[in-house]
Amino acid sequence: MFHVGSLLMMGEYAMILSQQVMIFGWSKSEMLFWWR
């Protein structure tokens, strides 16, 4: 059973993680694009 606080923290953590992954993937693809 989840507490509301822990669920909120997990959601916030997932949002930050997905944001970092998106930025990382974007910069990676941009690097590949420039290196082509």
Number of C-alpha atoms within 10 A of each C-alpha: 3 7 7 9 9 10 11 12 11 12 12 12 12 12 12 12 12 12 12 12 12 12 12 12 12 12 12 12 12 12 11 10 9 8 7 6
